[in-house]
């Protein structure tokens, strides 16, 4: 059972987004990721997009400006407040991705995006189950996670580091 302040994930990200200088939102891969996503969304005829782990809302804003019906879910109230201030015409909801069901109509979304989020979750399965529930039949999940390189991944596997859960840390899990 979570405390009145929320889950460890929520507490961590409220603290993360309350820093004196907010986290940068200048992912160098963002333009490439946006271009590839836009191409695939258009090719699939997708109209509705949910950004699971939307942070400060940059992806939702860009997709909305391109004519997609985009919205975001984010665990941090501070991040959602910042997203709403920066992108007042966009839709953002505060919600912990590990809490099911998500506050989105089941079977209503063409594509769920979740970029560089799953490695931060104690329960990655919750993200997959939540996405599956809100996707339309034939809907798609666009998901990325960091790749740390062959040698670092090998060291992580050999040291069994992926079994160590540091809730207060940035990345809780490593994927290969």
KEBA-638727 format. One record per residue (C-alpha): residue number from 1; residue in one letter; x, y, z. Coordinates in pm, whole numbers, plus 50000, padded with zeros to 5 digits. Layout:
<recs>
@i=NUM&aa=A&u=X&v=Y&w=Z
...
</recs>
This chain:
<recs>
@i=1&aa=X&u=50000&v=50000&w=50000
@i=2&aa=X&u=50138&v=50342&w=49910
@i=3&aa=X&u=50184&v=50628&w=50153
@i=4&aa=X&u=49974&v=50947&w=50146
@i=5&aa=X&u=50252&v=51102&w=49934
@i=6&aa=X&u=50210&v=50829&w=49672
@i=7&aa=X&u=50421&v=50547&w=49542
@i=8&aa=X&u=50802&v=50554&w=49553
@i=9&aa=X&u=50793&v=50632&w=49180
@i=10&aa=X&u=50561&v=50929&w=49231
@i=11&aa=X&u=50768&v=51063&w=49523
@i=12&aa=X&u=51087&v=51033&w=49320
@i=13&aa=X&u=50947&v=51220&w=49021
@i=14&aa=X&u=50782&v=51492&w=49228
@i=15&aa=X&u=51128&v=51557&w=49373
@i=16&aa=X&u=51289&v=51527&w=49028
@i=17&aa=X&u=51057&v=51792&w=48878
@i=18&aa=X&u=51084&v=52024&w=49182
@i=19&aa=X&u=51453&v=52099&w=49135
@i=20&aa=X&u=51553&v=52466&w=49134
@i=21&aa=X&u=51638&v=52432&w=48767
@i=22&aa=X&u=51390&v=52192&w=48603
@i=23&aa=X&u=51530&v=51898&w=48409
@i=24&aa=X&u=51629&v=51978&w=48052
@i=25&aa=X&u=51383&v=51880&w=47782
@i=26&aa=X&u=51634&v=51886&w=47502
@i=27&aa=X&u=51673&v=51520&w=47407
@i=28&aa=X&u=51915&v=51514&w=47110
@i=29&aa=X&u=51724&v=51218&w=46962
@i=30&aa=X&u=51388&v=51399&w=46975
@i=31&aa=X&u=51389&v=51534&w=46616
@i=32&aa=X&u=51479&v=51193&w=46471
@i=33&aa=X&u=51232&v=51012&w=46696
@i=34&aa=X&u=50957&v=51260&w=46600
@i=35&aa=X&u=51028&v=51223&w=46228
@i=36&aa=X&u=51021&v=50842&w=46242
@i=37&aa=X&u=50710&v=50843&w=46457
@i=38&aa=X&u=50530&v=51089&w=46229
@i=39&aa=X&u=50612&v=50874&w=45923
@i=40&aa=X&u=50484&v=50558&w=46089
@i=41&aa=X&u=50173&v=50724&w=46232
@i=42&aa=X&u=50083&v=50862&w=45890
@i=43&aa=X&u=50152&v=50531&w=45714
@i=44&aa=X&u=49930&v=50348&w=45965
@i=45&aa=X&u=49650&v=50605&w=45937
@i=46&aa=X&u=49677&v=50672&w=46311
@i=47&aa=X&u=49494&v=50974&w=46454
@i=48&aa=X&u=49494&v=50926&w=46834
@i=49&aa=X&u=49821&v=50907&w=47026
@i=50&aa=X&u=49884&v=50870&w=47399
@i=51&aa=X&u=50228&v=50958&w=47538
@i=52&aa=X&u=50275&v=50736&w=47846
@i=53&aa=X&u=50530&v=50919&w=48059
@i=54&aa=X&u=50488&v=51256&w=47889
@i=55&aa=X&u=50715&v=51461&w=48117
@i=56&aa=X&u=50701&v=51829&w=48021
@i=57&aa=X&u=50481&v=51754&w=47720
@i=58&aa=X&u=50707&v=51820&w=47422
@i=59&aa=X&u=50601&v=51515&w=47222
@i=60&aa=X&u=50230&v=51574&w=47283
@i=61&aa=X&u=50267&v=51937&w=47173
@i=62&aa=X&u=50456&v=51846&w=46854
@i=63&aa=X&u=50212&v=51572&w=46757
@i=64&aa=X&u=49915&v=51801&w=46829
@i=65&aa=X&u=50066&v=52070&w=46606
@i=66&aa=X&u=50087&v=51809&w=46328
@i=67&aa=X&u=49714&v=51738&w=46355
@i=68&aa=X&u=49716&v=51426&w=46572
@i=69&aa=X&u=49480&v=51395&w=46869
@i=70&aa=X&u=49761&v=51356&w=47123
@i=71&aa=X&u=49746&v=51349&w=47502
@i=72&aa=X&u=49983&v=51259&w=47783
@i=73&aa=X&u=49993&v=51065&w=48109
@i=74&aa=X&u=50259&v=51159&w=48364
@i=75&aa=X&u=50310&v=51054&w=48727
@i=76&aa=X&u=50440&v=51393&w=48844
@i=77&aa=X&u=50192&v=51672&w=48919
@i=78&aa=X&u=50476&v=51922&w=48883
@i=79&aa=X&u=50566&v=51792&w=48538
@i=80&aa=X&u=50201&v=51808&w=48429
@i=81&aa=X&u=50172&v=52162&w=48564
@i=82&aa=X&u=50480&v=52258&w=48362
@i=83&aa=X&u=50344&v=52082&w=48051
@i=84&aa=X&u=50010&v=52264&w=48082
@i=85&aa=X&u=50187&v=52600&w=48125
@i=86&aa=X&u=50407&v=52541&w=47820
@i=87&aa=X&u=50134&v=52380&w=47607
@i=88&aa=X&u=49794&v=52511&w=47726
@i=89&aa=X&u=49604&v=52370&w=47427
@i=90&aa=X&u=49718&v=52013&w=47494
@i=91&aa=X&u=49572&v=51747&w=47722
@i=92&aa=X&u=49775&v=51605&w=48012
@i=93&aa=X&u=49660&v=51387&w=48302
@i=94&aa=X&u=49842&v=51306&w=48625
@i=95&aa=X&u=49853&v=50929&w=48657
@i=96&aa=X&u=50099&v=50664&w=48776
@i=97&aa=X&u=50154&v=50426&w=48484
@i=98&aa=X&u=50187&v=50138&w=48731
@i=99&aa=X&u=49829&v=50193&w=48852
@i=100&aa=X&u=49571&v=50013&w=48641
@i=101&aa=X&u=49340&v=50091&w=48478
@i=102&aa=X&u=49465&v=50408&w=48313
@i=103&aa=X&u=49219&v=50702&w=48299
@i=104&aa=X&u=49172&v=50661&w=47924
@i=105&aa=X&u=48876&v=50501&w=47747
@i=106&aa=X&u=48961&v=50136&w=47676
@i=107&aa=X&u=49020&v=50063&w=47307
@i=108&aa=X&u=49029&v=50431&w=47210
@i=109&aa=X&u=49392&v=50494&w=47111
@i=110&aa=X&u=49569&v=50417&w=46783
@i=111&aa=X&u=49924&v=50444&w=46920
@i=112&aa=X&u=50072&v=50454&w=47270
@i=113&aa=X&u=50422&v=50608&w=47282
@i=114&aa=X&u=50651&v=50555&w=47576
@i=115&aa=X&u=51001&v=50682&w=47516
@i=116&aa=X&u=51274&v=50621&w=47774
@i=117&aa=X&u=51017&v=50542&w=48048
@i=118&aa=X&u=50992&v=50165&w=48103
@i=119&aa=X&u=51337&v=50144&w=48266
@i=120&aa=X&u=51212&v=50377&w=48542
@i=121&aa=X&u=50923&v=50152&w=48648
@i=122&aa=X&u=50919&v=49896&w=48927
@i=123&aa=X&u=50653&v=49709&w=48730
@i=124&aa=X&u=50723&v=49733&w=48355
@i=125&aa=X&u=50437&v=49489&w=48297
@i=126&aa=X&u=50193&v=49757&w=48416
@i=127&aa=X&u=50298&v=49983&w=48130
@i=128&aa=X&u=50242&v=49703&w=47879
@i=129&aa=X&u=49907&v=49603&w=48029
@i=130&aa=X&u=49790&v=49965&w=48048
@i=131&aa=X&u=49889&v=50030&w=47688
@i=132&aa=X&u=49721&v=49711&w=47569
@i=133&aa=X&u=49396&v=49807&w=47743
@i=134&aa=X&u=49368&v=50152&w=47581
@i=135&aa=X&u=49482&v=50052&w=47231
@i=136&aa=X&u=49228&v=49996&w=46956
@i=137&aa=X&u=49233&v=49652&w=46792
@i=138&aa=X&u=49542&v=49659&w=46571
@i=139&aa=X&u=49682&v=49953&w=46768
@i=140&aa=X&u=50055&v=49994&w=46818
@i=141&aa=X&u=50298&v=50055&w=47100
@i=142&aa=X&u=50605&v=50267&w=47022
@i=143&aa=X&u=50854&v=50209&w=47302
@i=144&aa=X&u=51221&v=50290&w=47349
@i=145&aa=X&u=51468&v=50229&w=47628
@i=146&aa=X&u=51835&v=50329&w=47652
@i=147&aa=X&u=52098&v=50108&w=47498
@i=148&aa=X&u=52415&v=50127&w=47703
@i=149&aa=X&u=52641&v=49941&w=47463
@i=150&aa=X&u=52751&v=49581&w=47443
@i=151&aa=X&u=53023&v=49598&w=47709
@i=152&aa=X&u=52810&v=49779&w=47967
@i=153&aa=X&u=52517&v=49544&w=47904
@i=154&aa=X&u=52749&v=49244&w=47942
@i=155&aa=X&u=52881&v=49382&w=48271
@i=156&aa=X&u=52525&v=49439&w=48395
@i=157&aa=X&u=52421&v=49083&w=48310
@i=158&aa=X&u=52734&v=48921&w=48457
@i=159&aa=X&u=52706&v=49119&w=48779
@i=160&aa=X&u=52330&v=49048&w=48807
@i=161&aa=X&u=52283&v=49424&w=48848
@i=162&aa=X&u=51939&v=49406&w=48688
@i=163&aa=X&u=51817&v=49227&w=49001
@i=164&aa=X&u=51904&v=49527&w=49215
@i=165&aa=X&u=51612&v=49768&w=49260
@i=166&aa=X&u=51720&v=50118&w=49359
@i=167&aa=X&u=51388&v=50303&w=49381
@i=168&aa=X&u=51563&v=50630&w=49460
@i=169&aa=X&u=51782&v=50597&w=49153
@i=170&aa=X&u=51715&v=50712&w=48802
@i=171&aa=X&u=51704&v=50382&w=48612
@i=172&aa=X&u=51549&v=50096&w=48805
@i=173&aa=X&u=51594&v=49835&w=48531
@i=174&aa=X&u=51819&v=49775&w=48236
@i=175&aa=X&u=51695&v=49614&w=47915
@i=176&aa=X&u=51891&v=49465&w=47627
</recs>
